[in-house]
Amino acid sequence: MRLRLAVTAMLPVFALAACASSGSSGSEEAGATRTVKHAMGETKVPMTPKRVVVLDTDKLDTMVTLGLTPVGAAQAAENQAWPKYLGSALSGTKAVGTLQQLNIEAIMALKPDLILGTKFRQAAFYDKLSKIAPTVFTERVGVTWKENFLLDAEALGKKDQAAQLLSAYETRAKEVGAKFAKLKVGIVRFMPTEIRMYGPESFSGIVVGDAGIPRPEVQQLAGQEDKRFGKLSQENIAQADADAVFYSAYGEAAAKSQATVTGGPLWKNLEAVKSGNAHNVDDEIWMLGIGVTAAGKILDDLDKYLTPLA
């Protein structure tokens, strides 16, 4: 009888201990982290980040590609709208300054549990950002876009999904490009104060290369260390020519420059223009997207505009 009473008396104690143990386990799980190696060192990040702030345009594409929405993001230019090609996915995302002029107070107010940025642009902000939330930086933008995608996905706890999406993109690139292996493609971008031809290490150049579509020899930028782009003038605009030319403008001032050049005789003398194969494409996709979703849309453009030539 005494034994039974003693056991009965102990039951509430066991129950309390069990509750405490259960609560502790849940708390430990909520605080669990993973270590991610990146351009600034190593950072412990949450297992499943919920409130992510991104500081470059490629990371907008990454988040949406992975089915996620950042709570905040830096804009390419002040008061610029989010990329239209990403649809309504970013409608609730708050602006936190521009790529080089971050608004630290706005970032802090969003109470992020992960910040994704780029050493190339934001190294000076890293210490401040790290005090707000775990911060992971890729090295640079553009030529390493695939590695950046996988690193950002690792920080987000989505690396396996990212690897599958990247593989699917590369497979489709080969399928699309197989039809156009005998064509050459030119890529031109109008900037506010200059004209550029984009080479094999630019984002759009890499996508065209993944598709196995050749480029004009001059646009391989063989004599340059930086093979992202070379400068053009109206006088040597003929270097932009190819079987098909894809061109875009960065901002309103560049669009005016584009209109002036494309309305002139030297542009109109390009073979691609004379044959109706010069296409004005979306700068947000071809130049600023720098991600799997944008790359897929470049493939869409290549398929659409090159099919009549194949």
C-alpha positions as CSV (number, residue, x, y, z in Angstrom):
1,M,0.0,0.0,0.0
2,R,2.8,2.4,1.0
3,L,4.6,1.6,-2.3
4,R,1.5,2.3,-4.3
5,L,1.1,5.7,-2.6
6,A,4.7,6.6,-3.1
7,V,4.5,5.8,-6.9
8,T,1.3,7.7,-7.2
9,A,2.9,10.7,-5.4
10,M,5.8,10.6,-7.9
11,L,3.6,10.6,-11.0
12,P,3.1,14.4,-11.1
13,V,6.9,14.8,-10.7
14,F,7.5,12.5,-13.7
15,A,4.9,14.4,-15.7
16,L,6.5,17.8,-14.9
17,A,9.9,16.4,-15.8
18,A,8.5,15.0,-19.1
19,C,7.0,18.4,-19.9
20,A,10.2,20.2,-19.1
21,S,12.2,17.7,-21.2
22,S,9.8,18.1,-24.1
23,G,9.9,21.9,-23.9
24,S,13.7,21.9,-23.8
25,S,13.9,19.6,-26.9
26,G,11.6,21.9,-28.8
27,S,13.7,24.9,-27.8
28,E,16.9,23.2,-28.8
29,E,15.4,22.3,-32.2
30,A,14.2,25.9,-32.8
31,G,17.8,27.1,-32.1
32,A,19.5,24.5,-34.2
33,T,22.0,25.8,-36.7
34,R,24.2,24.7,-39.7
35,T,27.6,26.1,-40.5
36,V,28.0,27.6,-44.0
37,K,31.4,28.4,-45.5
38,H,31.3,31.5,-47.7
39,A,33.3,34.5,-49.0
40,M,33.7,36.1,-45.6
41,G,34.4,32.9,-43.5
42,E,32.0,30.6,-41.7
43,T,28.6,31.4,-40.3
44,K,26.1,29.5,-38.3
45,V,22.7,29.9,-39.9
46,P,19.2,28.6,-38.8
47,M,18.2,25.2,-40.1
48,T,15.2,26.7,-41.7
49,P,15.4,30.6,-42.0
50,K,12.0,32.3,-42.0
51,R,12.9,36.0,-42.4
52,V,15.5,36.5,-45.1
53,V,16.9,39.8,-46.4
54,V,18.7,39.7,-49.7
55,L,21.1,42.4,-51.0
56,D,21.6,41.6,-54.7
57,T,19.4,41.0,-57.7
58,D,20.6,37.4,-58.2
59,K,19.3,36.5,-54.8
60,L,15.8,37.8,-55.6
61,D,15.8,35.2,-58.5
62,T,17.2,32.5,-56.2
63,M,14.5,33.1,-53.5
64,V,11.6,33.0,-56.0
65,T,13.1,30.0,-57.9
66,L,13.2,28.1,-54.6
67,G,9.6,29.0,-53.7
68,L,10.6,31.5,-51.0
69,T,9.9,35.2,-50.4
70,P,12.4,37.6,-48.8
71,V,11.0,40.0,-46.2
72,G,13.4,42.7,-47.5
73,A,15.7,43.3,-50.4
74,A,18.1,45.9,-51.8
75,Q,17.1,47.5,-55.1
76,A,19.3,47.9,-58.1
77,A,18.3,51.6,-58.1
78,E,16.4,53.8,-55.7
79,N,12.6,53.4,-56.0
80,Q,13.0,50.8,-58.7
81,A,10.2,48.2,-59.0
82,W,10.8,44.6,-58.3
83,P,11.6,42.6,-61.5
84,K,8.4,42.0,-63.4
85,Y,9.5,38.6,-64.7
86,L,9.3,37.3,-61.1
87,G,5.5,38.1,-61.0
88,S,3.8,38.9,-57.7
89,A,6.1,36.8,-55.5
90,L,7.8,39.9,-54.2
91,S,4.7,42.1,-53.6
92,G,5.2,41.9,-49.8
93,T,9.0,42.5,-49.9
94,K,10.2,45.7,-48.3
95,A,13.0,47.8,-49.9
96,V,16.2,48.2,-47.7
97,G,18.2,50.7,-49.8
98,T,20.2,50.1,-53.0
99,L,22.9,47.5,-53.7
100,Q,25.7,49.8,-52.7
101,Q,23.8,52.1,-50.3
102,L,22.1,49.8,-47.8
103,N,19.6,51.1,-45.2
104,I,20.9,49.4,-42.1
105,E,18.0,50.7,-40.0
106,A,15.4,49.3,-42.4
107,I,17.2,45.9,-42.4
108,M,17.3,45.9,-38.6
109,A,13.6,46.8,-38.4
110,L,12.7,43.6,-40.3
111,K,14.3,41.4,-37.7
112,P,15.8,39.0,-40.2
113,D,17.2,35.6,-39.2
114,L,19.4,35.4,-42.3
115,I,21.0,38.0,-44.6
116,L,22.3,37.1,-48.1
117,G,24.7,39.5,-49.8
118,T,27.8,39.8,-52.0
119,K,31.4,40.6,-51.0
120,F,32.0,42.4,-54.3
121,R,29.3,45.0,-53.4
122,Q,28.8,44.9,-49.7
123,A,32.0,43.9,-47.9
124,A,32.1,47.2,-46.0
125,F,28.7,46.4,-44.5
126,Y,29.5,42.9,-43.4
127,D,30.4,43.6,-39.7
128,K,27.2,45.7,-39.1
129,L,25.0,43.1,-40.9
130,S,26.5,40.2,-38.9
131,K,25.4,41.9,-35.7
132,I,21.8,42.0,-37.0
133,A,21.6,38.4,-38.2
134,P,23.7,35.5,-39.5
135,T,25.1,36.9,-42.8
136,V,26.3,34.8,-45.8
137,F,28.2,36.5,-48.7
138,T,28.9,35.1,-52.2
139,E,32.2,36.3,-53.6
140,R,31.0,38.2,-56.7
141,V,28.1,38.4,-59.2
142,G,27.7,37.1,-62.7
143,V,30.4,34.6,-63.8
144,T,29.9,32.5,-60.7
145,W,26.1,32.6,-60.8
146,K,25.6,28.9,-60.5
147,E,28.0,28.5,-57.6
148,N,26.2,31.5,-56.0
149,F,22.8,29.9,-56.4
150,L,24.0,26.7,-54.7
151,L,25.7,28.6,-51.8
152,D,22.6,30.8,-51.2
153,A,20.4,27.7,-51.4
154,E,22.7,25.9,-48.8
155,A,22.2,28.9,-46.4
156,L,18.5,28.6,-47.0
157,G,18.4,24.9,-46.3
158,K,17.4,24.2,-50.0
159,K,20.7,22.9,-51.6
160,D,19.3,19.6,-52.9
161,Q,16.3,21.3,-54.5
162,A,18.7,23.9,-56.0
163,A,20.9,21.2,-57.5
164,Q,17.9,19.6,-59.1
165,L,16.7,22.9,-60.6
166,L,20.2,23.7,-61.9
167,S,20.5,20.3,-63.5
168,A,17.1,20.6,-65.1
169,Y,18.1,24.1,-66.5
170,E,21.3,22.7,-68.0
171,T,19.6,19.8,-69.6
172,R,17.0,22.1,-71.2
173,A,19.7,24.5,-72.4
174,K,21.4,21.7,-74.4
175,E,18.0,20.7,-75.8
176,V,17.2,24.2,-76.9
177,G,20.6,25.0,-78.2
178,A,21.0,21.8,-80.2
179,K,18.7,23.3,-82.9
180,F,20.8,26.4,-83.3
181,A,24.4,25.2,-83.4
182,K,25.0,26.7,-86.8
183,L,23.9,30.2,-85.8
184,K,25.9,32.9,-84.1
185,V,24.3,35.2,-81.5
186,G,25.3,38.7,-80.5
187,I,24.4,40.4,-77.2
188,V,24.4,44.2,-76.8
189,R,23.5,46.3,-73.8
190,F,23.0,50.1,-73.8
191,M,24.1,51.8,-70.6
192,P,23.5,55.5,-69.8
193,T,27.0,56.5,-71.0
194,E,28.3,53.6,-73.1
195,I,27.4,50.6,-75.3
196,R,28.6,47.1,-74.4
197,M,28.8,43.8,-76.2
198,Y,28.5,41.0,-73.7
199,G,31.0,38.1,-73.7
200,P,31.2,34.5,-72.6
201,E,31.6,35.2,-68.9
202,S,28.5,37.5,-68.6
203,F,25.3,36.0,-67.2
204,S,23.5,36.0,-70.6
205,G,26.7,34.9,-72.3
206,I,27.0,31.9,-70.0
207,V,23.4,30.9,-70.8
208,V,24.0,31.1,-74.5
209,G,27.2,29.1,-74.0
210,D,25.3,26.5,-71.9
211,A,23.0,26.1,-74.9
212,G,26.1,25.5,-77.1
213,I,25.2,28.4,-79.5
214,P,28.3,30.0,-81.0
215,R,29.2,33.7,-80.7
216,P,31.0,36.0,-83.2
217,E,34.7,35.8,-82.7
218,V,35.0,39.5,-81.7
219,Q,32.5,38.9,-78.9
220,Q,34.6,36.1,-77.4
221,L,36.7,39.0,-76.0
222,A,39.8,36.8,-76.4
223,G,42.3,39.7,-75.8
224,Q,40.6,40.8,-72.5
225,E,41.2,39.5,-69.0
226,D,37.6,40.4,-68.1
227,K,35.4,38.5,-70.5
228,R,32.1,39.8,-69.2
229,F,31.8,42.7,-71.7
230,G,33.7,44.9,-74.1
231,K,32.9,48.5,-75.0
232,L,31.4,49.6,-78.3
233,S,30.9,52.9,-80.0
234,Q,28.4,53.9,-82.7
235,E,31.4,53.9,-85.1
236,N,32.3,50.2,-84.4
237,I,28.8,48.9,-83.7
238,A,29.3,46.4,-86.6
239,Q,31.2,44.3,-84.0
240,A,27.8,43.6,-82.5
241,D,26.5,41.9,-85.7
242,A,25.6,38.2,-85.8
243,D,22.9,36.0,-87.3
244,A,20.7,37.3,-84.5
245,V,21.4,40.2,-82.1
246,F,19.7,40.5,-78.7
247,Y,19.9,44.0,-77.2
248,S,18.6,45.7,-74.1
249,A,18.9,49.0,-72.2
250,Y,19.6,49.7,-68.5
251,G,17.2,52.4,-67.3
252,E,15.6,55.4,-69.0
253,A,18.7,57.3,-70.0
254,A,20.1,54.2,-71.6
255,A,16.8,53.6,-73.4
256,K,17.2,57.1,-75.0
257,S,20.7,56.3,-76.1
258,Q,19.4,53.0,-77.5
259,A,16.7,54.8,-79.5
260,T,19.3,57.2,-81.0
261,V,21.7,54.4,-82.0
262,T,19.1,51.9,-83.3
263,G,17.5,54.8,-85.3
264,G,20.9,55.6,-87.0
265,P,22.3,54.3,-90.3
266,L,25.2,52.2,-88.8
267,W,22.8,50.1,-86.7
268,K,20.4,49.7,-89.6
269,N,23.3,48.5,-91.7
270,L,23.8,45.4,-89.5
271,E,22.9,42.2,-91.2
272,A,20.8,41.1,-88.2
273,V,18.8,44.3,-88.4
274,K,18.4,44.1,-92.2
275,S,17.1,40.5,-91.9
276,G,14.7,41.3,-89.1
277,N,16.7,39.3,-86.5
278,A,17.7,42.1,-84.0
279,H,15.5,41.7,-80.9
280,N,15.0,44.1,-78.1
281,V,14.8,42.0,-74.9
282,D,14.1,42.5,-71.2
283,D,17.2,43.9,-69.4
284,E,15.8,42.6,-66.1
285,I,16.0,39.1,-67.5
286,W,19.1,39.1,-69.7
287,M,21.3,41.3,-67.5
288,L,20.0,41.6,-64.0
289,G,18.2,38.3,-63.4
290,I,21.4,36.2,-62.9
291,G,19.5,33.1,-61.7
292,V,17.8,29.9,-62.8
293,T,14.4,31.5,-63.5
294,A,15.9,34.3,-65.6
295,A,18.1,31.8,-67.4
296,G,15.1,29.8,-68.3
297,K,13.4,32.9,-69.8
298,I,16.6,33.6,-71.8
299,L,16.2,30.1,-73.2
300,D,12.6,31.0,-74.0
301,D,13.7,34.0,-76.0
302,L,16.4,32.0,-77.9
303,D,13.9,29.4,-78.8
304,K,11.3,31.9,-79.9
305,Y,13.5,34.2,-82.0
306,L,16.0,31.6,-83.4
307,T,13.6,28.9,-84.5
308,P,12.7,30.8,-87.8
309,L,16.4,30.8,-88.6
310,A,17.2,27.2,-87.9
